[in-house]
Amino acid sequence: MFGRRTRQQELDDGGRRQLRDAYRATFSTPEGRRVLEDLRTSLKLVQNVYTRGMDALELAFHEGRRSAAVHIETMMEEHHE
């Protein structure tokens, strides 16, 4: 479609810095830190998602959830360019 920018184009054009700032603003408040801590716990960010006997689909499901929390933390930790 003409005139429509992709998400990647927006991020490449300085939008990534703005997006990082939005993540920081959201999750640096007391409420945001509380939500982030809940995500770390409920999405098993700090522990192995595999348990003995887990099948591949279940593992993929849990790893997908975990990767969402990793993405949030990565966005908050990236340094300004």
C-alpha positions as CSV (number, residue, x, y, z in Angstrom):
1,M,0.0,0.0,0.0
2,F,1.4,3.4,-1.0
3,G,1.9,5.8,1.8
4,R,1.8,3.2,4.6
5,R,4.9,2.7,6.6
6,T,5.7,-0.7,8.1
7,R,6.4,-1.0,11.8
8,Q,10.1,-1.7,11.0
9,Q,10.3,1.6,9.0
10,E,8.9,3.5,11.9
11,L,11.3,1.9,14.3
12,D,14.3,2.6,11.9
13,D,13.3,6.3,11.6
14,G,13.9,7.1,15.3
15,G,10.8,5.5,16.5
16,R,12.8,2.9,18.4
17,R,14.1,5.5,20.8
18,Q,10.6,6.8,21.4
19,L,9.3,3.3,21.9
20,R,12.1,2.6,24.4
21,D,11.2,5.8,26.3
22,A,7.6,4.7,26.4
23,Y,8.5,1.4,27.9
24,R,10.6,3.1,30.5
25,A,7.9,5.6,31.3
26,T,5.4,2.8,31.7
27,F,7.4,0.4,33.7
28,S,9.4,2.8,35.8
29,T,6.5,4.0,37.9
30,P,5.7,2.1,41.2
31,E,2.7,0.5,39.5
32,G,4.7,-0.4,36.4
33,R,7.4,-2.0,38.5
34,R,4.7,-4.0,40.3
35,V,3.3,-5.2,37.0
36,L,6.7,-6.0,35.6
37,E,7.5,-8.0,38.7
38,D,4.3,-9.9,38.3
39,L,5.2,-10.6,34.7
40,R,8.6,-11.9,35.7
41,T,7.0,-14.3,38.1
42,S,3.9,-15.4,36.1
43,L,5.8,-15.7,32.8
44,K,8.7,-17.5,34.5
45,L,11.3,-15.1,33.3
46,V,14.0,-16.1,35.8
47,Q,13.5,-19.8,35.6
48,N,13.6,-22.6,33.1
49,V,10.3,-23.0,31.4
50,Y,10.9,-26.7,30.7
51,T,9.7,-29.3,33.1
52,R,10.2,-33.1,32.8
53,G,7.6,-34.7,30.6
54,M,6.6,-31.5,28.9
55,D,5.8,-31.9,25.2
56,A,7.1,-29.6,22.5
57,L,3.9,-27.6,22.0
58,E,3.6,-26.9,25.7
59,L,7.3,-25.9,25.8
60,A,6.8,-23.5,22.8
61,F,3.7,-22.0,24.5
62,H,5.6,-21.2,27.8
63,E,8.7,-20.0,25.9
64,G,6.5,-17.6,23.9
65,R,5.1,-16.2,27.1
66,R,8.5,-15.9,28.6
67,S,9.9,-14.1,25.5
68,A,7.2,-11.3,26.0
69,A,8.7,-10.5,29.4
70,V,12.2,-10.7,28.0
71,H,11.2,-8.2,25.3
72,I,9.9,-5.7,27.8
73,E,13.1,-5.9,29.9
74,T,15.3,-5.6,26.8
75,M,13.5,-2.5,25.7
76,M,14.0,-0.9,29.1
77,E,17.7,-1.8,29.2
78,E,18.7,-0.6,25.8
79,H,20.9,2.4,25.9
80,H,20.2,5.6,24.1
81,E,22.2,6.0,20.9
